Amino acid sequence: MRALYMAATVCLLLAAGGCGSDDGPGGCSKYTGNIGGVQATASCTFEPLQSHTVMTCEITSNPYGYIFAADMIGNRGWADMVEKPTGTRMRVQVDMTGDGFLLTVNPFGHPTYYRFTCS
């Protein structure tokens, strides 16, 4: 019974996107943003699990490329984002918003914020 309750809770957190869907909140899986003055695109999938949701995103922006998988609890998650092709890792915080997500790079030091909206 507890497992069913946890699964239902996760589904409610993703209510607009549906349970078991690749789409995130609001039915969105593609987002646009800006990295260093250059347009960026984030392609994301969402996998609801019993205790949390895994949000996996690939962000592309000429010449940048990044990938991360965040463990989302509610509307917030944490991940190590990897820069492609160098393999450089950076800690990020992901906060889902009503129309996308806010990506905070280096949330424990000198943070940099990037906003992505559903496209």
Secondary structure as UniProt FT lines:
FT   HELIX           2..13
FT   HELIX           15..17
FT   TURN            19..20
FT   HELIX           25..27
FT   STRAND          30..35
FT   TURN            36..37
FT   STRAND          38..48
FT   STRAND          53..61
FT   TURN            62..63
FT   STRAND          64..73
FT   TURN            74..75
FT   STRAND          76..83
FT   TURN            84..86
FT   STRAND          89..97
FT   TURN            98..99
FT   STRAND          100..105
FT   TURN            107..108
FT   STRAND          112..118
//
